[in-house]
């Protein structure tokens, strides 16, 4: 899947266009975001792929923005 295809699908609906973590992992490898995405925390890989695809909401998924005190 190209970055443009990923972005279009991700932004198509509230469920991320049905994109799975397997899709995200494959894109991470194909786009040189990570050589081994399954060895990293899934939220980090998701954020990096969303950022690489240029999605409008990628910063909402930035693990650096999570606050442990909000739980």
MDTraj code that builds the backbone (N, CA, C; nanometers):
import mdtraj as md
import numpy as np

residues = "UNK UNK UNK UNK UNK UNK UNK UNK UNK UNK UNK UNK UNK UNK UNK UNK UNK UNK UNK UNK UNK UNK UNK UNK UNK UNK UNK UNK UNK UNK UNK UNK UNK UNK UNK UNK UNK UNK UNK UNK UNK UNK UNK UNK UNK UNK UNK UNK UNK UNK UNK UNK UNK UNK UNK UNK UNK UNK UNK UNK UNK UNK UNK UNK UNK UNK UNK UNK UNK UNK UNK".split()
xyz = np.array([
    [0.0856, -0.1165, 0.0000],
    [0.0000, 0.0000, 0.0000],
    [0.0906, 0.1233, 0.0000],
    [0.0583, 0.2199, -0.0827],
    [0.1381, 0.3428, -0.0853],
    [0.0970, 0.4322, 0.0315],
    [0.1766, 0.5323, 0.0566],
    [0.1438, 0.6265, 0.1651],
    [0.0117, 0.6973, 0.1368],
    [-0.0072, 0.7326, 0.0105],
    [-0.1309, 0.8022, -0.0275],
    [-0.2525, 0.7100, -0.0092],
    [-0.2398, 0.5839, -0.0505],
    [-0.3490, 0.4880, -0.0333],
    [-0.3787, 0.4659, 0.1149],
    [-0.2722, 0.4537, 0.1944],
    [-0.2887, 0.4345, 0.3379],
    [-0.3625, 0.5538, 0.3984],
    [-0.3148, 0.6751, 0.3672],
    [-0.3768, 0.7966, 0.4236],
    [-0.5242, 0.8045, 0.3853],
    [-0.5547, 0.7798, 0.2591],
    [-0.6934, 0.7882, 0.2133],
    [-0.7811, 0.6877, 0.2875],
    [-0.7303, 0.5665, 0.3003],
    [-0.8066, 0.4618, 0.3695],
    [-0.8212, 0.4929, 0.5182],
    [-0.7109, 0.5347, 0.5833],
    [-0.7125, 0.5665, 0.7267],
    [-0.8128, 0.6774, 0.7565],
    [-0.8159, 0.7783, 0.6719],
    [-0.9016, 0.8939, 0.6952],
    [-1.0433, 0.8747, 0.6421],
    [-1.0729, 0.7571, 0.5855],
    [-1.2033, 0.7345, 0.5238],
    [-1.3172, 0.7198, 0.6249],
    [-1.2857, 0.6742, 0.7447],
    [-1.3898, 0.6602, 0.8469],
    [-1.3284, 0.6547, 0.9858],
    [-1.4138, 0.6521, 1.0861],
    [-1.3682, 0.6542, 1.2255],
    [-1.2946, 0.5266, 1.2657],
    [-1.3102, 0.4199, 1.1885],
    [-1.2440, 0.2930, 1.2198],
    [-1.1122, 0.2770, 1.1455],
    [-1.0608, 0.3837, 1.0884],
    [-0.9328, 0.3748, 1.0184],
    [-0.9396, 0.2952, 0.8897],
    [-1.0557, 0.2917, 0.8273],
    [-1.0697, 0.2235, 0.7002],
    [-1.0452, 0.0745, 0.7072],
    [-1.0541, 0.0187, 0.8267],
    [-1.0331, -0.1243, 0.8432],
    [-0.8869, -0.1654, 0.8423],
    [-0.7976, -0.0689, 0.8562],
    [-0.6539, -0.0990, 0.8594],
    [-0.6216, -0.1739, 0.9882],
    [-0.5486, -0.2837, 0.9738],
    [-0.5110, -0.3659, 1.0885],
    [-0.3662, -0.3374, 1.1280],
    [-0.3265, -0.3941, 1.2427],
    [-0.1863, -0.3779, 1.2816],
    [-0.0941, -0.4486, 1.1833],
    [-0.1417, -0.5582, 1.1238],
    [-0.0619, -0.6269, 1.0209],
    [-0.0364, -0.5333, 0.9025],
    [-0.1393, -0.4576, 0.8627],
    [-0.1228, -0.3591, 0.7548],
    [-0.0190, -0.2545, 0.7947],
    [-0.0294, -0.2071, 0.9183],
    [0.0627, -0.1052, 0.9681],
    [0.2050, -0.1588, 0.9706],
    [0.2220, -0.2819, 1.0173],
    [0.3547, -0.3435, 1.0243],
    [0.4152, -0.3586, 0.8848],
    [0.3337, -0.4031, 0.7894],
    [0.3837, -0.4171, 0.6514],
    [0.4259, -0.2824, 0.5945],
    [0.3468, -0.1784, 0.6211],
    [0.3810, -0.0442, 0.5727],
    [0.5088, 0.0054, 0.6409],
    [0.5241, -0.0222, 0.7688],
    [0.6441, 0.0199, 0.8413],
    [0.7693, -0.0369, 0.7753],
    [0.7634, -0.1619, 0.7352],
    [0.8779, -0.2245, 0.6690],
    [0.8963, -0.1673, 0.5293],
    [0.7892, -0.1604, 0.4525],
    [0.7973, -0.1132, 0.3136],
    [0.8462, 0.0315, 0.3043],
    [0.8081, 0.1133, 0.4007],
    [0.8434, 0.2551, 0.3970],
    [0.9697, 0.2864, 0.4768],
    [1.0386, 0.1827, 0.5218],
    [1.1633, 0.1980, 0.5983],
    [1.1432, 0.2759, 0.7285],
    [1.0264, 0.2596, 0.7881],
    [0.9979, 0.3200, 0.9183],
    [1.0578, 0.2337, 1.0280],
    [1.0519, 0.1019, 1.0065],
    [1.1087, 0.0060, 1.1008],
    [1.1361, -0.1241, 1.0259],
    [1.2515, -0.1829, 1.0512],
    [1.2829, -0.3112, 0.9901],
    [1.2132, -0.4260, 1.0625],
    [1.1840, -0.4059, 1.1893],
    [1.1187, -0.5110, 1.2685],
    [1.0116, -0.4483, 1.3581],
    [0.8999, -0.4092, 1.2989],
    [0.7961, -0.3393, 1.3755],
    [0.7349, -0.4200, 1.4892],
    [0.7400, -0.5515, 1.4813],
    [0.6781, -0.6326, 1.5862],
    [0.7643, -0.6437, 1.7109],
    [0.8851, -0.5850, 1.7067],
    [0.9694, -0.5829, 1.8260],
    [0.9559, -0.4510, 1.9012],
    [0.8800, -0.3585, 1.8463],
    [0.8588, -0.2277, 1.9080],
    [0.7169, -0.2197, 1.9636],
    [0.6928, -0.1273, 2.0555],
    [0.5565, -0.1106, 2.1072],
    [0.4610, -0.0712, 1.9927],
    [0.3476, -0.1396, 1.9799],
    [0.2535, -0.1098, 1.8720],
    [0.2125, 0.0374, 1.8616],
    [0.1884, 0.1088, 1.9742],
    [0.1511, 0.2495, 1.9598],
    [0.2610, 0.3338, 1.8912],
    [0.3866, 0.3004, 1.9161],
    [0.4970, 0.3737, 1.8550],
    [0.5024, 0.3467, 1.7046],
    [0.4869, 0.2222, 1.6658],
    [0.4885, 0.1868, 1.5236],
    [0.3710, 0.2524, 1.4529],
    [0.2526, 0.2457, 1.5142],
    [0.1341, 0.3085, 1.4548],
    [0.1582, 0.4572, 1.4333],
    [0.2104, 0.5250, 1.5340],
    [0.2362, 0.6684, 1.5214],
    [0.3346, 0.6975, 1.4083],
    [0.4425, 0.6214, 1.4017],
    [0.5433, 0.6448, 1.2987],
    [0.4872, 0.6248, 1.1588],
    [0.4034, 0.5240, 1.1423],
    [0.3427, 0.4993, 1.0111],
    [0.2412, 0.6087, 0.9775],
    [0.1604, 0.6465, 1.0743],
    [0.0644, 0.7550, 1.0503],
    [0.1369, 0.8840, 1.0127],
    [0.2461, 0.9115, 1.0810],
    [0.3264, 1.0310, 1.0527],
    [0.3854, 1.0217, 0.9121],
    [0.4408, 0.9053, 0.8769],
    [0.5006, 0.8861, 0.7444],
    [0.3969, 0.8999, 0.6334],
    [0.2734, 0.8587, 0.6610],
    [0.1665, 0.8682, 0.5614],
    [0.1080, 1.0091, 0.5546],
    [0.1390, 1.0918, 0.6548],
    [0.0885, 1.2292, 0.6565],
    [-0.0581, 1.2393, 0.6921],
    [-0.1053, 1.1498, 0.7784],
    [-0.2464, 1.1554, 0.8173],
    [-0.2745, 1.2808, 0.8999],
    [-0.3948, 1.3293, 0.8883],
    [-0.4330, 1.4528, 0.9571],
    [-0.4328, 1.4374, 1.1089],
    [-0.4578, 1.3170, 1.1576],
    [-0.4717, 1.2966, 1.3018],
    [-0.3523, 1.2268, 1.3667],
    [-0.2391, 1.2224, 1.2993],
    [-0.1262, 1.1429, 1.3510],
    [-0.0830, 1.1864, 1.4912],
    [-0.0871, 1.3144, 1.5224],
    [-0.0421, 1.3597, 1.6542],
    [-0.1334, 1.3127, 1.7665],
    [-0.2569, 1.2776, 1.7336],
    [-0.3471, 1.2211, 1.8348],
    [-0.2981, 1.0845, 1.8817],
    [-0.2124, 1.0215, 1.8016],
    [-0.1618, 0.8883, 1.8321],
    [-0.0156, 0.8900, 1.8756],
    [0.0397, 1.0075, 1.8988],
    [0.1795, 1.0205, 1.9405],
    [0.1947, 0.9754, 2.0857],
    [0.2671, 0.8656, 2.1084],
    [0.2837, 0.8172, 2.2462],
    [0.3491, 0.9200, 2.3386],
    [0.4261, 1.0104, 2.2836],
    [0.4900, 1.1140, 2.3657],
    [0.3870, 1.2096, 2.4242],
    [0.2681, 1.2134, 2.3673],
    [0.1625, 1.3018, 2.4161],
    [0.0758, 1.2363, 2.5227],
    [0.0970, 1.1058, 2.5463],
    [0.0180, 1.0352, 2.6469],
    [0.0656, 1.0775, 2.7850],
    [-0.0296, 1.0935, 2.8743],
    [0.0025, 1.1320, 3.0099],
    [-0.0448, 1.0201, 3.1021],
    [0.0463, 0.9555, 3.1705],
    [0.0121, 0.8448, 3.2602],
    [-0.0793, 0.8901, 3.3735],
    [-0.0796, 1.0186, 3.4059],
    [-0.1635, 1.0694, 3.5135],
    [-0.3099, 1.0765, 3.4739],
    [-0.3393, 1.0640, 3.3426],
    [-0.4770, 1.0726, 3.2957],
    [-0.5557, 0.9438, 3.3179],
    [-0.4919, 0.8386, 3.3613],
    [-0.5609, 0.7111, 3.3782],
    [-0.6491, 0.7102, 3.4990],
])
top = md.Topology()
chain = top.add_chain()
for i, resn in enumerate(residues, 1):
    res = top.add_residue(resn, chain, resSeq=i)
    for name in ("N", "CA", "C"):
        top.add_atom(name, md.element.get_by_symbol(name[0]), res)
traj = md.Trajectory(xyz[None], top)
